């Protein structure tokens, strides 16, 4: 295939250059996922293929290009953003849940040869698209990369050991536990394609991504507990070699084909949802038996050990000081005018940067004023930056990466000084009621995330309200702010919730063109004793410490129990946060105590 490099870089020229490369490759279409070869949600600039081609910058999506038409598929979090960022003359916009990509292929490409890069898509995704009747063709080279003349170089930040006081469990112990699971299943090895898995398993972190402390790498875990770590040599120094020890062999990513060929005759676990299809293809070619199974590190990583749980608490207590300083500042600055979505987000980051152990935001802050708050995963830019007006809603969803934990919190604020409309207060209060319903729930062990999603929606459904995103997601320990396998979502797999997991609780309501409401705390799953039958029960400990916007609460709509919960929670915020806050910002501490007064 001869690469075609466009002389200019307009969206239309990029699309046409890709189409010429597809013709040269002998295919009639191409699938462009958002993911990179690690299938992560967050990717470096060198892997922002979907954004380069379409202009859509959200963290989840898919594009399909045919000779005569092209479509972008996004979920409910990004439909508004995709419409704003893509050219309707070039791209059809589709809701991936209501109009799945396979249905679109069935209508427009049945029987046609559709190319894909097997290093960027898992087998499960390929199989779904192939069910459309299109012929999915794996390509050796990516035709989009061939057209991307100014593609950035991949990141090469150093990988660093994670300190024992933050990890809480040694890498040797983790490797042995994961290897024991393979031996029990009669498997010889497992491919660890997810960089979060190698990071957690080997207690290493890095700086390859802006908001997630990963050293992008992959691994081959063997049943004897040894690991081949595939990582760019430039990321490795003697300190890392010493940390990893003799049981971990360092190999360049280019050595994967050789390593897979050496597994001929072996039983190798491959997670069909988290591993690029390329691995299973190469293993089968080598004569290995591919066993479909979950990444053996994923569930243990989600169950935080005692040290990680303690770190989450201290990280949230620290973050609460920055949040209170911001909320105090906002309460005074917003009514005066002169602030924008960018200046507000920068102010919160300024307060966080002053905190010990802070390393980065856990994701780019979602800072949305007025109608921009209705864009669920809105990301402000210099072009979209909106002034924060008086008497309107402002939504700030943000988080931090600390060495001992990861935070994620959302508050919807009223810019005052006028009173919020009654209708808005009712809708905010219903979102708050859903938030409380989940936070206060106790349930039998074995219940899964999808089983609880409706709990938070009930107060909204009673008024004909809903939101087009999941109610909550898992959160890592100084890792990704979005972590599987458990989520409060109708679309999530029914994986049982387990003690030690950290999940977000974030119902919302969005009125396009007007405002968005979302309230988010992080919850730690804890034992709640036993039910009447003697079965173990679970419940939640709220980690996030930040007051709610009392000017948006309609107390009469709360039940007595809900009102008591809010008062007790806010009293806890005042008692736990105000003393530390008073040391750095006495005026903010006084404001916080007032903001946390009983309803």
PEZIUR-V82961 format. One record per pair of residues at least 6 apart in sequence whose ideal C-beta (glycine too) atoms are under 8 Angstrom apart, sorted by the first residue. I is the first residue (numbers start at 1). J is the second residue. D is the distance in whole Angstrom. If there is no record, write none. Layout:
i = <I;I>
j = <J;J>
d = <D;D>
This chain:
i = <1;1;1;1;1;1;2;3;3;3;4;4;4;4;4;4;5;5;5;5;6;6;6;6;6;6;7;9;9;11;11;11;11;11;12;12;14;14;14;15;15;15;15;17;18;18;18;18;18;18;19;19;21;21;21;21;22;22;22;22;22;22;22;23;24;25;25;25;25;26;27;27;27;27;27;28;28;28;28;28;28;29;29;29;29;29;29;29;29;29;29;30;30;30;30;30;30;30;31;31;31;31;31;31;31;31;31;31;31;32;32;32;32;32;32;32;32;32;33;33;33;33;33;33;34;34;34;34;34;34;34;34;35;35;35;35;35;36;36;36;36;37;37;37;37;37;37;38;38;38;38;38;39;39;39;39;39;39;39;40;40;40;40;40;40;40;41;41;41;41;42;42;42;42;42;42;42;43;44;44;44;44;44;44;45;46;46;46;46;46;47;48;49;49;49;49;49;50;50;50;50;51;52;52;52;53;53;53;54;54;54;54;54;54;55;55;55;56;56;56;56;56;56;56;56;57;57;57;58;58;58;58;58;58;59;60;60;60;60;61;61;61;61;61;61;61;62;62;62;62;62;63;63;63;63;63;64;64;64;64;64;64;64;64;66;66;66;69;69;70;70;70;71;71;71;71;71;71;72;72;72;72;72;72;73;73;73;73;73;73;73;74;74;74;74;74;74;75;75;75;75;75;76;76;76;76;76;76;77;77;77;77;78;78;79;79;79;80;80;80;80;81;81;81;81;82;83;86;94;94;97;100;101;101;102;102;102;102;103;104;105;105;105;105;105;106;106;106;109;109;110;110;110;111;111;111;112;112;113;113;113;114;114;114;114;114;115;115;115;115;116;116;116;116;116;116;117;117;117;118;118;118;118;118;118;118;119;119;119;120;120;121;121;122;122;122;122;122;122;122;123;123;123;123;123;124;124;126;126;129;130;138;138;138;145;154;154;155;155;155;155;156;156;156;156;157;157;157;157;157;158;158;158;158;158;158;158;159;159;159;159;159;159;159;159;159;160;160;160;160;160;160;161;161;161;161;161;162;162;162;162;162;163;164;164;165;166;166;166;166;166;166;166;167;167;167;168;168;168;168;168;169;169;170;171;171;171;171;171;171;172;172;172;174;174;174;174;174;174;175;175;175;175;175;175;175;176;177;178;178;178;178;178;178;178;179;179;179;179;179;181;182;182;182;182;182;182;182;182;183;185;185;185;186;187;187;187;187;187;187;188;188;188;188;188;188;189;189;189;189;189;189;189;189;189;190;190;190;190;190;190;190;190;191;191;191;191;191;191;191;191;191;191;192;192;192;192;192;192;192;192;192;193;193;193;193;193;193;193;194;194;194;194;194;194;194;195;195;195;195;195;196;196;196;196;196;196;197;197;197;197;197;198;198;198;198;198;198;198;199;199;199;199;199;199;199;200;200;200;200;200;200;201;201;201;201;201;202;202;202;202;202;203;204;204;204;204;204;205;205;205;205;205;206;206;206;206;206;207;207;208;208;208;208;209;210;210;211;211;211;211;211;211;211;212;212;212;212;212;213;213;213;213;213;214;214;215;215;216;217;217;217;217;218;218;218;218;218;219;219;219;219;220;220;220;220;221;221;221;222;225;226;226;226;227;227;227;228;228;228;228;229;229;229;229;229;230;230;230;230;230;230;231;231;231;231;232;232;233;233;236;241;244;251;256;256;257;260;260;260;260;260;261;261;262;263;263;263;264;264;264;265;265;266;266;267;267;267;268;268;268;268;268;269;269;269;269;270;270;270;270;270;270;270;271;271;271;271;271;272;272;274;274;275;280;283;284;294;298;298;299;299;299;301;301;301;302;302;302;302;302;302;302;302;303;303;303;303;304;304;304;304;304;304;305;308;308;308;309;309;310;311;311;311;311;311;312;312;312;312;312;312;312;312;313;313;313;314;314;315;315;315;315;315;315;315;316;316;316;316;316;316;317;317;317;317;318;318;318;318;318;319;319;319;319;319;319;319;320;320;320;320;320;320;321;321;321;321;321;321;322;322;322;322;322;322;323;323;323;323;323;323;324;324;324;324;324;324;324;324;324;324;325;325;325;325;325;326;326;326;326;327;327;327;327;327;327;327;328;328;328;328;328;329;329;329;330;330;330;330;330;331;331;331;333;334;334;334;334;334;334;335;335;335;335;337;337;337;337;339;339;340;340;340;340;340;341;341;341;341;341;341;341;341;341;342;342;342;342;344;344;344;344;345;345;345;345;345;348;348;348;349;349;352;352;352;354;355;355;357;357;357;358;358;358;359;359;359;359;360;360;361;361;361;361;362;362;362;362;362;362;362;362;363;363;363;363;364;365;365;365;366;366;366;366;366;366;366;366;367;367;367;367;367;367;368;368;368;368;368;368;368;368;369;369;369;369;369;369;369;369;369;370;370;370;370;370;370;370;371;371;371;371;372;372;372;372;372;373;373;373;373;373;373;373;373;374;374;374;374;374;374;374;375;375;376;376;376;376;376;376;376;378;380;388;388;389;390;390;390;390;391;391;391;391;391;391;392;392;392;393;393;393;393;393;393;393;393;393;394;394;394;394;395;395;395;395;395;395;395;395;396;396;396;397;397;397;397;397;398;398;398;399;399;399;399;399;400;400;401;402;403;404;405;405;406;406;406;406;406;406;406;407;407;407;408;408;408;408;408;409;409;409;409;409;410;410;410;410;411;411;411;411;411;412;412;412;412;412;412;412;412;413;413;414;414;414;414;416;419;420;420;420;422;424;424;425;425;425;426;426;426;427;427;427;427;428;428;428;428;428;429;429;429;429;429;430;430;430;430;430;430;430;431;431;431;431;431;431;431;431;432;432;432;432;432;432;433;433;433;433;433;434;434;434;434;434;434;434;434;435;435;435;435;435;435;435;436;436;436;437;437;437;437;438;438;438;438;438;438;438;438;438;438;439;439;439;439;439;439;440;440;441;441;441;441;442;442;442;442;443;443;443;443;443;443;444;444;444;444;444;445;445;445;445;445;445;445;446;447;447;447;448;448;448;448;448;448;448;449;449;449;449;449;449;449;449;449;449;450;450;450;450;450;450;450;451;452;452;452;453;453;453;453;453;453;454;456;456;456;456;456;457;457;457;457;460;460;460;460;465;466;467;467;467;467;468;469;469;470;470;470;470;470;470;471;471;471;471;471;472;472;472;472;472;472;472;472;473;473;473;473;473;473;473;474;474;474;474;474;474;474;474;474;475;475;475;475;475;475;475;476;477;484;485;485;486;486;486;486;486;486;486;487;488;488;488;497;497;497;498;498;499;499;499;499;500;500;501;501;502;502;502;502;502;503;503;503;503;504;504;504;504;505;505;505;505;505;506;506;506;506;507;507;508;508;508;508;509;509;510;510;517;519;520;521;521;521;521;522;522;522;523;523;523;523;524;524;524;524;525;525;525;526;526;526;526;527;527;527;527;528;528;528;529;529;530;530;531;542;545;545;545;545;546;547;547;547;547;547;548;548;550;550;553;553;555;555;558;558;563;566;567;567;570;570;570;570;571;571;573;573;574;574;574;577;578;578;578;579;581;581;581;582>
j = <21;24;25;141;143;146;24;21;146;147;17;20;21;24;146;147;17;146;147;149;13;14;16;17;147;149;13;149;150;53;54;55;87;90;87;90;52;53;147;53;65;70;90;147;30;53;65;143;144;147;65;67;143;144;146;147;28;29;30;65;67;115;143;67;143;115;139;141;143;113;113;114;115;137;139;66;67;109;112;113;114;64;65;66;67;109;112;113;114;115;134;64;65;114;115;116;143;144;62;63;64;101;114;115;116;117;121;129;136;49;50;53;54;62;63;64;65;144;49;50;62;120;121;125;43;49;50;58;59;60;61;62;41;43;47;120;121;43;44;47;120;47;119;120;193;218;276;193;194;195;216;218;120;122;193;194;274;275;276;194;195;196;209;212;214;480;59;60;480;482;59;209;210;211;212;363;480;209;152;154;155;208;209;216;152;151;152;153;154;155;154;57;120;142;144;145;148;56;61;62;63;57;144;148;151;63;65;144;63;72;85;86;90;91;85;86;87;63;72;74;78;81;82;85;86;81;85;379;74;77;78;81;82;377;377;74;75;77;78;72;73;74;75;78;82;96;72;73;74;96;101;70;71;72;73;91;70;71;73;101;104;105;109;114;108;109;112;92;108;90;91;92;91;92;93;94;101;104;82;86;91;92;93;94;94;95;96;99;100;101;104;81;82;93;94;95;96;95;96;97;468;469;95;97;376;467;468;469;376;377;468;469;376;377;93;95;468;374;375;376;512;375;377;378;379;93;93;93;101;104;491;128;128;129;128;129;131;132;132;132;114;129;132;133;134;132;133;134;132;134;132;133;134;133;134;135;134;135;134;135;137;129;134;135;136;137;137;138;139;143;126;129;136;137;138;139;138;139;142;126;138;139;276;277;278;281;142;276;278;142;276;276;277;271;272;273;274;275;276;277;270;272;275;277;280;272;273;136;277;136;136;277;278;281;151;216;232;207;208;209;216;208;232;234;235;206;207;208;215;235;206;207;215;235;236;237;240;204;205;206;215;217;231;235;236;240;204;205;206;215;239;240;203;204;239;240;243;199;203;204;205;478;403;170;203;307;307;308;311;403;404;477;478;203;307;308;305;306;307;308;311;305;307;203;201;202;203;243;244;245;225;245;247;200;201;202;203;297;300;201;202;221;225;226;227;247;225;300;190;201;221;225;296;297;300;221;222;223;224;225;296;188;189;190;221;222;223;269;296;223;269;291;293;267;223;267;268;269;291;293;222;223;263;266;267;268;220;221;222;223;263;266;267;268;269;220;221;268;269;270;293;295;296;218;219;220;268;269;270;271;275;279;283;198;201;218;219;220;221;227;295;297;218;271;274;275;276;279;295;218;271;274;275;295;297;298;214;215;216;217;218;214;301;476;479;480;483;219;295;297;298;301;204;215;217;218;219;227;229;205;206;213;214;215;217;479;297;300;301;476;477;479;219;221;227;297;301;219;227;229;244;248;243;215;217;240;243;244;213;214;215;478;479;213;214;215;216;235;213;215;214;215;216;235;216;360;364;360;361;362;363;364;401;481;362;401;479;480;481;359;360;401;478;479;479;480;231;235;231;229;230;231;235;229;230;231;253;256;227;228;229;230;227;228;230;259;227;296;297;228;247;247;248;249;247;248;249;248;249;251;259;244;248;249;250;251;251;252;253;255;256;259;250;251;252;253;252;253;250;252;250;250;250;259;279;282;282;279;282;283;286;288;282;286;286;283;286;288;286;287;288;287;288;288;289;288;289;291;283;288;289;290;291;291;292;293;296;279;280;283;290;291;292;293;292;293;294;295;298;280;292;295;298;295;290;290;290;485;484;485;485;495;498;476;479;483;474;483;484;485;486;498;500;501;498;499;500;501;312;477;500;501;502;524;500;405;477;500;500;524;404;402;404;405;477;478;404;405;406;477;502;522;524;543;405;524;543;404;405;357;400;402;404;405;406;407;405;407;522;543;544;545;545;576;577;580;355;356;357;358;402;352;355;400;402;407;409;545;544;545;546;573;576;577;351;355;577;580;581;584;348;351;352;354;355;400;348;351;409;411;545;546;546;547;577;578;581;585;588;589;591;592;351;581;584;585;588;347;348;351;396;411;413;546;547;591;592;595;585;587;588;591;592;347;351;588;339;344;347;394;413;416;591;595;339;388;390;394;413;415;416;390;415;416;417;387;388;389;390;387;388;369;385;386;387;388;367;368;369;372;380;384;385;386;388;367;380;382;385;367;388;394;396;365;367;380;396;398;365;396;398;361;365;358;361;400;584;400;402;402;403;404;400;401;402;401;402;403;478;400;401;398;399;400;401;398;399;400;401;406;407;408;481;398;399;408;481;379;396;397;398;377;378;379;395;396;397;398;410;378;380;394;395;396;398;374;375;378;380;394;395;396;516;386;387;388;389;392;393;394;395;415;386;389;392;393;394;514;515;512;513;514;515;378;380;384;386;516;393;394;395;412;510;515;516;517;510;511;512;513;514;515;516;510;516;467;468;469;508;510;516;518;384;386;394;415;415;415;416;417;418;414;415;416;417;418;420;414;415;515;412;413;414;415;424;515;516;517;552;412;413;414;415;410;411;412;413;515;516;517;518;410;411;413;408;409;410;518;520;408;409;410;406;407;408;409;481;406;407;478;478;478;478;477;478;475;476;477;478;479;480;481;522;543;544;475;481;504;520;522;520;521;522;544;546;506;518;519;520;519;520;546;548;549;428;431;516;517;518;519;549;552;549;552;420;549;551;552;551;551;428;551;552;554;515;552;552;553;554;463;554;557;463;465;509;517;517;549;552;553;554;552;553;554;557;558;459;460;462;463;465;509;557;459;460;507;508;509;517;518;519;519;548;553;558;562;566;459;557;558;559;562;455;456;457;458;459;460;471;507;456;505;506;507;519;520;521;562;565;566;455;456;458;459;452;455;456;471;472;488;505;507;523;540;505;521;523;540;542;565;540;565;452;455;539;540;528;537;538;539;451;452;497;537;538;539;531;535;536;537;538;496;497;498;535;536;537;538;496;496;497;538;486;492;493;494;495;496;497;472;486;487;488;489;492;494;495;497;503;488;489;490;491;492;493;494;494;471;488;497;470;471;488;489;490;492;461;471;472;488;505;507;466;467;471;507;466;467;507;509;509;509;507;508;509;510;510;489;508;487;488;489;490;491;492;488;489;505;506;507;487;488;489;503;504;505;506;523;482;483;487;488;489;503;504;482;483;484;485;486;487;501;502;503;481;482;483;502;503;504;522;483;502;495;493;495;492;495;496;497;498;501;503;503;503;504;505;503;525;538;525;538;525;526;527;538;524;525;524;525;522;523;524;525;543;522;523;525;540;520;521;522;523;520;521;522;523;540;518;519;520;521;518;519;516;517;518;519;516;517;516;517;552;548;544;542;543;544;546;542;543;544;540;541;542;543;540;541;542;543;538;539;540;538;539;540;541;536;537;538;539;537;538;539;536;537;536;537;537;569;572;573;576;577;573;570;573;592;595;596;566;570;595;599;566;599;563;599;566;599;599;599;598;599;595;596;597;598;596;598;592;596;592;593;596;592;589;592;593;589;588;589;592;589>
d = <6;5;5;6;7;7;6;7;4;7;5;4;5;7;7;6;7;8;6;5;4;6;7;4;6;7;8;8;8;8;7;6;6;6;8;6;7;6;7;7;7;6;6;4;7;7;6;6;6;5;7;6;4;8;5;6;7;7;5;7;8;6;6;8;8;6;6;8;5;7;5;6;4;5;7;7;6;7;4;5;7;6;6;4;7;6;6;7;4;7;8;7;5;7;5;7;6;7;7;8;6;8;6;7;4;8;7;7;8;6;5;6;8;7;4;7;7;6;8;7;5;5;6;7;7;8;5;8;7;6;5;7;8;7;8;6;7;4;7;4;7;8;5;6;8;8;6;6;6;5;6;7;8;6;7;7;6;7;7;7;6;7;8;8;8;7;5;7;7;5;7;5;8;6;5;8;7;8;8;6;5;6;6;7;4;6;5;6;5;7;8;8;8;8;5;8;7;6;6;8;6;5;8;6;8;6;8;6;6;5;8;5;8;6;5;5;7;8;6;7;7;7;5;5;5;8;6;7;6;7;4;5;7;6;7;7;6;7;7;6;6;5;8;6;7;8;7;5;8;7;6;7;7;5;7;7;7;5;8;6;7;7;8;7;6;6;8;7;7;6;6;7;6;4;7;5;8;6;6;6;5;7;6;7;5;8;4;7;8;5;8;8;5;7;8;7;6;7;5;6;8;7;7;7;7;8;3;6;4;5;7;5;7;6;7;6;8;7;5;8;7;6;7;7;8;5;6;6;8;6;7;8;8;6;5;5;6;4;7;8;7;6;4;8;5;4;6;8;7;5;6;4;6;6;7;7;6;7;8;5;5;7;5;7;6;7;5;8;5;7;7;8;6;7;6;7;8;6;5;8;4;8;6;4;4;6;8;5;5;8;6;7;6;8;6;5;6;6;6;6;8;5;7;5;6;5;5;6;5;6;5;7;8;7;7;8;8;8;4;7;7;8;6;4;6;5;4;5;7;7;7;7;8;6;8;6;8;5;7;5;3;7;7;5;6;5;7;6;6;8;7;7;6;6;7;6;4;8;4;6;5;7;7;7;8;7;7;8;6;6;5;8;6;5;7;8;4;6;3;5;8;5;7;7;7;5;5;8;8;8;8;8;7;7;5;8;8;8;7;6;8;7;5;8;6;7;5;7;8;6;6;8;5;6;7;7;7;5;6;4;5;7;7;6;7;8;4;7;6;5;7;7;7;6;7;5;7;5;6;8;7;5;7;4;5;6;6;6;5;7;6;6;8;5;7;8;5;7;4;8;8;7;5;8;8;6;7;7;5;8;6;5;8;6;7;6;4;7;6;8;6;6;5;7;6;4;6;6;8;8;8;5;8;6;8;7;5;7;5;6;7;7;7;7;6;6;7;7;6;4;7;7;7;8;5;6;4;8;6;6;8;8;6;7;8;6;6;8;4;8;8;7;7;7;7;5;8;8;7;7;6;6;7;6;8;7;7;8;4;7;7;7;8;6;5;3;7;7;7;8;5;6;4;8;8;7;8;6;6;6;5;7;7;7;8;8;7;5;7;6;7;6;6;7;7;8;7;6;8;6;6;4;8;8;5;8;7;8;5;6;5;7;7;4;7;6;5;7;8;8;6;5;7;7;7;5;7;8;5;5;6;7;5;7;6;7;5;7;5;7;6;8;7;8;8;7;7;7;8;6;6;7;7;7;8;8;6;7;5;5;6;7;8;5;8;6;6;4;5;4;6;6;7;5;7;7;5;5;6;5;7;6;7;5;8;5;7;6;5;7;5;7;6;7;8;7;6;4;8;8;5;5;7;8;5;5;6;7;6;6;6;8;8;7;8;7;6;6;7;6;6;7;8;5;5;7;4;6;7;6;4;7;6;8;7;7;4;8;6;6;8;8;3;5;7;8;8;4;8;7;6;8;6;6;8;8;6;6;7;7;7;4;5;3;7;6;7;6;7;4;6;6;7;6;7;7;5;7;7;8;7;7;7;5;7;5;7;8;8;4;6;7;7;5;8;7;6;5;5;7;7;4;4;7;6;8;8;8;7;8;8;5;7;8;6;8;5;8;6;8;8;5;5;7;7;5;5;6;4;5;8;7;7;7;7;8;8;7;7;7;4;4;7;6;8;8;8;7;8;8;6;8;7;8;5;6;8;7;7;4;7;6;6;5;5;8;8;8;7;7;5;8;5;6;5;6;4;7;5;7;4;8;5;5;7;7;6;7;5;6;6;7;7;4;4;7;7;7;7;7;6;6;7;6;7;5;8;8;7;4;4;6;6;7;6;5;7;7;8;7;5;7;7;6;7;8;4;6;5;5;6;6;4;8;6;8;5;6;7;7;4;6;6;7;7;7;4;7;8;8;5;8;8;6;8;7;6;5;7;7;5;8;6;5;7;4;7;7;8;5;8;8;7;6;5;7;8;7;6;7;5;6;7;5;7;7;6;8;6;7;4;7;8;5;3;8;4;6;5;7;6;6;4;8;7;8;7;6;7;6;7;8;8;8;6;6;7;6;7;7;7;8;6;7;8;4;8;8;5;7;6;7;7;8;7;4;7;7;8;7;5;8;6;7;8;5;8;8;5;7;6;7;6;7;8;8;4;6;7;8;7;8;7;5;4;6;5;7;5;6;7;6;7;6;6;6;6;7;6;7;8;6;7;8;7;6;5;6;7;6;6;7;7;5;6;6;5;6;4;7;8;6;7;7;7;8;7;5;6;6;6;7;5;8;5;6;5;5;7;7;8;6;5;7;7;7;5;7;4;8;6;6;8;7;5;6;5;7;4;7;8;7;6;4;5;7;5;5;8;6;6;7;7;8;7;5;6;5;5;7;6;6;6;7;8;8;8;4;7;7;8;6;8;4;6;7;5;6;8;4;7;6;7;6;5;8;7;5;5;7;5;6;7;7;7;5;4;7;7;7;5;8;8;8;6;7;6;6;6;8;8;6;7;6;7;7;4;5;7;4;8;7;8;7;6;8;6;5;7;6;8;7;8;8;7;4;7;6;5;7;6;8;7;8;8;4;6;5;6;8;5;5;5;6;5;7;7;6;8;8;6;6;8;5;8;5;7;8;5;8;7;5;5;6;5;8;8;5;8;7;7;4;6;8;7;7;6;7;7;6;5;8;6;5;6;6;8;8;7;5;6;3;7;7;7;4;7;7;6;6;6;4;8;5;4;5;6;8;5;7;5;8;8;7;5;7;4;6;7;5;6;6;7;6;6;7;6;5;7;6;6;4;8;8;7;5;7;5;8;6;8;6;7;7;7;8;7;8;6;6;7;8;5;6;6;6;8;6;8;5;6;7;5;8;7;7;5;7;8;6;7;6;7;7;5;7;5;8;6;7;4;8;7;7;7;6;4;7;8;5;5;7;8;7;7;5;7;4;8;8;5;5;4;7;6;7;7;4;8;6;6;8;6;7;6;7;5;7;8;6;8;4;5;4;8;6;6;6;5;7;7;5;6;5;7;5;6;7;5;5;7;7;7;7;7;7;6;5;7;8;6;6;5;6;8;4;8;8;6;8;7;5;6;5;4;6;5;5;6;8;6;4;6;4>
